[in-house]
Amino acid sequence: MPVPSVLSLYDTATRSVREFIPITPGQVGIYLCGATVQAPPHVGHIRSGVAFDVLRRWLTGQGMDVTFIRNVTDIDDKIIHNAGHDDVPYWVVAMRNERAFNRAYDALGCLPPTYEPRATGHIPEMIAMMQRLIASGFGYAVDGDVYFDVRAFDGYGKLSGQRIDDMLASPDSQAQIKRDARDFAMWKSAKPGEPLWETPWGPGRPGWHIECSAMAEKYLGPHFDIHGGGLDLIFPHHENEIAQSKAAGNPFANYWVHNAWVTTAGEKMSKSLGNSLLVDEVIKRVRPIELRYYLVGAHYRSMLEYSDESVNEAGQGFRRIEGFLQRGHEFLGTDPHLLTPDPSSRPEAFDAAMNDDLAVPQAFAILHETVRGGNAALTTKDSGLVTEALSATIAMLDILGLNPWSQSWAKVGRADTDSVIDALVQVALEQRQEARARKDFAASDAIRDGLDAIGIRIEDTPQGARWTLEQ
């Protein structure tokens, strides 16, 4: 079987695995549909961020200069509804949840995007695109709304494999004022109490789809390499983006890449099903790096059934890798924080797997095979083979965003360490309190002296013992 030497990706638009050829050699533009910040993220929301972080890292590892755009939809019906429920402005809900998403991306080791545009910051660009679409006959205004005429655009439905006559009516407005029930709103006229912006057609707010068409054009130009998102965005969102952008004269994206869902009990993880697992809560039970290992381990186009048990099982596999890294560095007497990943040390089979539509499960198999070889070399005390296995393992983990010694995990690692230290000290303080209660003051003093010797200072207060770490 030939070894893939160049990257190939599954392109939803052609329903085939295609060789990836960037528009400009050495440069890649990626637009990822990011969060609609109506609520904090669950594990299903964050999968696309992790999957496309791996793609970005792999392209960067191949020497590409990657411009990575991940937008924020900070105005939509549900954000407005939730703001009304909380009796706060829409932007309070949007900002609160945007921060929750960024917390989740950071916790799972995702690199920050090159730019992270908010929809509400790009109203002028949306107005300009709608004016072009109206002028060319693809858009029309009615009573302050602006619609896209789907029958005017040849090829509408191609991405999702649908015929217009088989589609349901677009649910974003009243059908009776549209030319066709399937026409979708690019601009929605103002309603009492809703946020609004002024336009040539009257005050209102943007529809969902025009936001991404306008922001992609601004930050990546009319023609770029990869547009990504979850499978659920293929229709109507990505179908409508294509219609708008191509009707406006833009070649738009060359490749359409979509990740599959995370499911629970066989159903897509969503708030409406009541089975959401918020990232903030999950990482209290699971180490963030192990959650990333679990999410990365399945192929990005495969559905992933979530449970704490399956994450913990995956975590055992990652801990075996960590164990080898720790033992290897101890055996060689090296500082892991000073080790720079060497791309040339990656096994060819790993690179071939990554080039084959990001076949991470196969890449994981090579990773674990390398670790087993490294452990065997530790047993025979073969420093040369240990060094090779250690270097290869770190290089592979770095591509996957799983190098525990990398800067992206440093902050998370410190937080984990602090919580472990606090738990251990609390155990010692409880033992000290029990000794004092039974008037075994020698044991109580010994515990205090032992903590003091390692730089942990104890202060007895009316509320109980407090501890500080001497710097």
C-alpha positions in Angstrom: 0.0 0.0 0.0 1.5 3.4 -1.0 2.4 5.7 1.8 0.6 9.1 1.6 3.3 11.8 1.3 1.0 14.7 1.0 -2.2 15.6 2.9 -5.5 14.5 1.7 -8.8 15.6 3.2 -12.4 14.5 2.9 -14.2 17.2 1.0 -18.0 17.3 1.8 -18.6 19.3 -1.4 -17.3 16.5 -3.7 -18.0 13.6 -1.3 -14.4 12.4 -1.8 -11.0 12.4 -0.3 -9.0 14.9 -2.2 -5.3 15.9 -2.2 -4.9 19.2 -0.4 -3.3 21.8 -2.6 -3.2 25.3 -1.1 -4.2 28.2 -3.3 -0.9 30.0 -2.4 2.0 27.6 -1.9 3.2 27.6 1.7 0.1 29.4 3.0 -3.3 28.1 4.2 -6.4 30.0 5.1 -8.9 28.2 7.4 -12.3 29.6 8.5 -14.0 27.6 11.3 -17.5 28.4 12.3 -17.1 29.0 16.0 -19.5 29.4 18.9 -23.0 30.9 19.0 -22.6 32.1 22.5 -26.1 31.5 23.9 -24.9 29.3 26.7 -21.6 27.8 28.0 -20.1 25.0 26.0 -20.6 21.3 26.5 -18.2 18.6 25.3 -20.0 18.3 21.9 -19.5 22.0 21.2 -15.8 21.8 21.8 -15.0 18.9 19.6 -14.8 21.0 16.4 -12.3 23.3 18.1 -10.1 20.4 19.1 -10.4 18.6 15.7 -9.4 21.7 13.7 -6.7 22.5 16.2 -5.1 19.2 15.2 -5.5 20.1 11.5 -3.9 23.4 12.0 -1.0 21.9 14.0 -0.4 19.3 11.3 -0.3 22.0 8.5 2.0 24.2 10.6 4.2 21.1 11.2 4.4 20.7 7.4 5.9 24.2 7.2 2.7 26.0 6.2 1.9 29.5 7.3 -1.7 29.1 8.6 -4.2 31.9 9.1 -6.9 30.4 11.3 -10.2 32.3 11.7 -12.7 31.2 14.3 -15.7 33.5 14.5 -18.1 34.3 17.4 -21.8 34.6 16.7 -22.8 37.1 19.4 -26.3 38.0 18.3 -29.1 35.6 17.4 -32.6 34.6 18.5 -31.6 32.4 21.4 -29.1 34.9 22.8 -31.8 37.5 22.7 -34.3 35.1 24.4 -31.8 34.1 27.1 -31.0 37.8 27.8 -34.7 38.5 28.2 -35.1 35.6 30.5 -32.2 36.9 32.7 -33.3 40.5 32.3 -29.9 41.7 31.0 -28.7 43.2 27.7 -27.9 40.6 24.9 -24.2 41.4 25.1 -24.0 40.4 28.8 -25.1 36.9 27.8 -22.9 36.9 24.8 -19.7 38.0 26.6 -20.3 35.7 29.6 -20.6 32.7 27.3 -17.8 33.8 25.0 -15.5 33.7 28.0 -16.8 30.3 28.9 -15.9 29.0 25.4 -12.4 30.5 25.5 -11.9 28.9 28.9 -12.8 25.6 27.4 -10.6 26.0 24.4 -7.7 27.0 26.6 -8.3 24.2 29.1 -8.2 21.6 26.2 -4.9 23.0 24.8 -6.3 24.7 21.6 -4.1 27.3 20.1 -5.7 30.8 19.9 -7.0 31.7 16.5 -5.2 34.2 14.3 -8.3 36.4 14.5 -11.6 35.8 16.4 -14.1 38.2 14.9 -17.5 38.9 16.5 -20.5 39.2 14.2 -21.7 42.5 15.8 -18.3 44.0 14.9 -18.9 43.5 11.1 -22.3 45.0 10.3 -20.9 47.4 7.7 -19.3 44.4 5.8 -22.6 42.5 5.9 -24.5 45.6 4.6 -22.0 45.9 1.7 -22.4 42.3 0.7 -26.2 42.4 0.8 -26.1 45.5 -1.4 -24.0 43.6 -3.9 -26.5 40.6 -3.8 -29.5 42.9 -4.3 -27.8 44.7 -7.2 -27.0 41.4 -8.9 -30.5 40.0 -8.5 -29.8 37.4 -5.8 -31.3 39.4 -2.9 -34.4 41.4 -2.3 -35.8 43.6 0.5 -39.4 43.4 1.9 -40.7 45.4 4.8 -37.2 46.0 6.3 -36.2 42.3 5.9 -33.6 41.3 3.3 -33.8 37.8 1.7 -31.7 35.6 -0.5 -33.5 34.2 -3.6 -32.5 30.6 -3.5 -33.9 29.8 -7.0 -31.8 32.6 -8.5 -28.6 30.7 -7.5 -27.8 27.7 -9.7 -26.5 24.9 -7.5 -28.4 25.7 -4.3 -28.5 22.4 -2.4 -25.4 20.9 -3.9 -23.4 20.8 -0.7 -26.1 19.0 1.3 -27.3 16.9 -1.7 -30.8 18.3 -1.8 -33.2 19.5 -4.4 -34.9 22.9 -3.7 -38.4 21.4 -4.2 -37.7 18.8 -1.6 -36.6 21.3 1.1 -38.8 22.6 3.9 -39.6 26.3 4.2 -36.9 28.4 5.9 -38.0 28.9 9.5 -36.4 32.3 9.9 -39.3 34.5 8.8 -42.9 34.7 7.5 -43.3 32.7 4.3 -46.0 35.0 2.9 -43.8 37.9 2.3 -41.1 35.9 0.5 -40.8 35.0 -3.2 -40.2 31.4 -2.2 -40.8 29.8 1.2 -37.3 28.5 1.2 -35.7 31.9 0.7 -33.7 32.7 3.9 -33.2 36.0 5.8 -30.0 37.8 5.5 -31.3 40.8 7.5 -34.2 40.8 10.0 -36.2 44.0 10.6 -36.3 45.4 14.1 -38.7 44.0 16.7 -39.7 45.9 19.9 -37.1 45.5 22.6 -34.5 43.8 20.3 -31.0 45.2 19.5 -30.8 46.9 16.2 -28.5 48.5 13.7 -29.4 51.0 11.0 -29.3 49.9 7.3 -30.5 51.3 3.9 -33.6 49.0 4.4 -34.4 50.1 7.9 -33.2 49.1 11.4 -32.7 45.5 12.3 -30.1 42.8 13.0 -28.2 40.3 10.8 -29.3 36.8 9.9 -26.9 34.0 10.9 -25.6 33.1 7.5 -24.5 36.5 6.2 -22.3 37.0 9.2 -19.9 34.2 8.2 -19.9 35.1 4.5 -18.9 38.7 5.3 -16.3 37.8 8.0 -14.6 35.1 5.9 -14.3 37.6 3.0 -12.8 40.3 5.3 -10.2 38.1 6.9 -9.3 35.5 4.3 -10.3 37.3 1.1 -12.8 36.1 -1.6 -11.0 32.8 -2.1 -9.5 30.7 0.6 -8.5 27.1 1.3 -10.6 25.4 4.0 -14.0 26.0 5.6 -14.8 23.9 8.6 -17.5 23.1 11.2 -19.7 20.4 12.6 -21.9 18.1 10.4 -25.0 19.9 11.7 -23.9 23.1 9.9 -23.9 21.6 6.4 -27.5 22.6 6.0 -28.7 25.3 6.2 -25.7 27.3 7.4 -22.9 26.3 5.0 -25.3 25.8 2.1 -26.5 29.4 2.6 -22.9 30.7 3.0 -21.9 29.2 -0.3 -25.0 30.7 -2.0 -24.4 34.2 -0.6 -20.6 34.3 -1.2 -20.6 32.8 -4.7 -23.5 34.9 -5.8 -21.5 37.9 -4.5 -18.7 36.9 -6.9 -16.4 35.1 -4.5 -14.9 31.7 -5.4 -15.1 31.1 -1.6 -13.7 27.9 0.0 -11.9 25.2 -1.9 -12.4 22.4 0.7 -15.3 21.8 3.1 -14.3 19.8 6.1 -16.8 18.7 8.7 -16.4 16.9 12.1 -19.0 14.5 13.4 -20.9 14.9 16.7 -20.4 13.8 20.2 -23.4 11.7 21.3 -24.8 10.6 24.7 -27.1 7.6 24.9 -27.0 7.5 21.1 -28.3 11.1 20.6 -26.5 14.2 19.5 -25.3 16.1 22.6 -27.4 19.2 22.9 -29.1 21.5 25.4 -32.5 20.6 24.1 -32.1 17.0 25.0 -31.1 17.9 28.5 -28.0 15.7 28.4 -25.4 18.4 28.1 -22.0 17.9 29.8 -20.5 21.3 30.4 -16.8 21.5 29.9 -16.3 23.5 33.1 -17.9 20.6 35.0 -16.3 17.7 33.1 -12.8 19.0 33.7 -13.5 18.9 37.5 -13.8 15.1 37.1 -11.4 14.5 34.3 -7.9 15.9 33.6 -8.2 18.3 30.6 -5.3 16.7 28.7 -7.0 13.3 29.1 -10.3 14.7 27.8 -8.4 16.1 24.8 -6.7 12.7 24.3 -10.2 11.1 24.2 -11.7 13.6 21.8 -8.7 13.5 19.5 -8.4 9.7 19.5 -11.5 9.0 17.4 -11.4 10.0 13.7 -12.8 13.4 13.3 -15.5 12.2 10.9 -16.7 9.4 13.3 -19.4 9.8 15.8 -18.1 9.7 19.4 -20.3 8.3 22.2 -19.4 10.2 25.4 -19.3 8.8 28.9 -17.0 9.4 31.9 -16.1 5.7 31.8 -14.8 5.9 28.2 -12.9 9.1 29.0 -11.3 7.4 32.0 -10.4 4.4 30.0 -8.7 6.6 27.4 -7.0 8.4 30.2 -5.3 5.2 31.2 -3.8 5.0 27.8 -2.5 8.5 28.0 -1.1 7.9 31.5 1.0 5.0 30.1 2.5 7.5 27.6 3.2 9.9 30.4 4.8 7.2 32.5 7.2 6.4 29.7 8.1 10.1 29.3 8.8 10.5 33.0 10.8 7.3 33.3 12.7 8.1 30.1 13.8 11.5 31.3 14.7 10.2 34.7 16.8 7.4 33.1 18.6 9.9 30.8 18.9 12.6 33.4 17.4 15.2 31.1 14.9 18.1 31.9 11.8 17.5 29.8 10.9 21.2 29.8 14.1 21.9 27.8 13.4 19.4 25.1 12.4 20.9 21.8 10.3 18.5 19.6 12.2 17.4 16.6 9.9 16.8 13.6 12.5 14.7 11.8 12.2 12.1 14.6 8.5 11.3 13.9 8.0 7.8 12.4 7.1 7.9 8.7 4.1 5.7 9.4 2.7 8.4 11.8 3.1 11.1 9.1 1.4 8.9 6.6 -1.5 8.4 8.9 -1.9 12.1 9.5 -1.7 12.8 5.7 -4.5 10.2 5.2 -7.4 12.5 6.1 -6.0 13.0 9.6 -6.3 9.3 10.5 -5.5 9.9 14.2 -6.5 6.4 15.4 -3.8 4.9 13.1 -1.4 7.6 14.3 -2.2 6.6 17.9 -1.3 3.0 17.1 2.2 4.2 16.0 2.5 6.4 19.1 1.7 3.5 21.4 4.0 1.1 19.5 6.8 3.7 19.9 6.1 3.9 23.7 6.2 0.1 24.0 9.6 0.1 22.2 10.8 2.8 24.5 9.7 0.8 27.6 11.6 -2.2 26.3 14.7 -0.1 25.8 14.4 1.1 29.4 14.3 -2.5 30.6 17.5 -3.3 28.7 19.0 0.1 29.7 19.7 1.0 26.0 20.1 4.8 26.3 20.3 5.2 22.5 17.0 3.6 21.8 15.4 5.3 24.8 16.5 8.7 23.4 15.1 7.8 20.0 11.7 6.7 21.4 11.5 9.7 23.7 12.2 12.2 20.9 9.7 10.5 18.5 7.0 10.3 21.2 7.3 14.0 22.1 7.3 15.0 18.4 4.1 13.0 17.8 2.4 14.3 20.9 3.3 17.9 19.9 1.4 17.5 16.6 -1.6 16.2 18.4 -1.5 19.0 21.0 -0.8 16.4 23.7 2.8 17.2 24.7 2.5 17.5 28.5 5.6 19.6 28.6 4.5 22.2 26.1 3.6 25.7 27.0 -0.1 25.3 26.2 -0.4 22.9 29.1 1.8 24.8 31.6 -1.0 26.9 33.1 -3.4 23.9 33.3 -0.7 21.8 34.8 0.0 24.3 37.5 -3.7 24.4 38.4 -3.7 20.6 38.6 -0.6 20.6 40.8 -2.1 23.3 43.1 -5.2 21.2 43.7 -3.2 18.1 44.4 -1.0 20.0 46.9 -4.0 21.4 48.6 -5.6 18.0 48.9 -2.4 16.4 50.3 -2.0 19.2 52.9 -5.6 18.9 54.0 -5.0 15.2 54.7 -2.0 16.1 56.8 -4.0 18.8 58.7 -6.8 16.4 59.4 -4.3 13.9 60.8 -2.8 16.7 62.9 -6.2 17.7 64.2 -7.0 14.1 65.1 -3.7 13.8 67.0 -4.5 17.0 69.0 -8.0 15.8 69.8 -6.5 12.7 71.4 -3.9 14.9 73.1 -1.0 13.2 71.2 0.9 16.5 70.9 4.1 14.8 69.9 2.5 13.5 66.8 0.7 16.8 66.1 4.0 18.7 66.4 5.8 16.1 64.2 3.2 16.7 61.4 3.6 20.5 61.7 7.4 20.2 61.7 7.3 17.9 58.7 5.2 20.4 56.7 7.4 23.2 57.8 10.5 21.4 56.6 9.2 21.4 53.0 8.1 25.1 53.1 4.5 24.7 54.1 3.7 27.1 56.9 0.7 26.3 59.3 -1.3 29.0 61.0 -3.8 28.0 63.7 -6.9 30.3 63.7 -10.3 30.2 65.4 -11.7 29.0 62.0 -9.2 26.2 61.8 -5.7 25.7 60.5 -4.5 27.6 57.4 -1.5 26.9 55.3 0.7 28.9 53.0 3.6 27.9 50.7 6.7 29.8 51.5 8.2 31.2 48.3 
